[in-house]
């Protein structure tokens, strides 16, 4: 029964709380091809990768969950070039807009907290993803 409740909680969390208008409006319906195992990734991939980080990004946990750190490392591997950075920024914006409030100032903290050499810039609804710097 505990596993069933956990599954339902994850399913409810992964169901966007708003319509898909955010990702449609910024052209995120079509996936972007990465060099990582020639795999396509999209909004829902980023959503599932970042969902374990939600309590950390909301400031409810002082340290990210282990699963969050594993997923942040996977996101770091997706970032190969400026175009990847721009797509990740747009998807992060859409994911967090759909997932509710978070503290964008906690995004840059996750790499260090997970002992990963990776920097996620503070991304919020007003971020211009074509201008943001992914280097510290």
Buried (B, 14 or more C-beta within 10 A) or exposed (E): EEEEEEEEEEEEBEEBEEEEEBBEEBEBEEBBEBEEEEEEBBBBBBBBBBBBBBBBBBEEBEEBBEEBBBBBBEBBEBBEEEEBBBBBBBBBBBBBBBBEEBEBEBBBBBBEBBEBEBBBBEBBEEBEBEEEEBEE
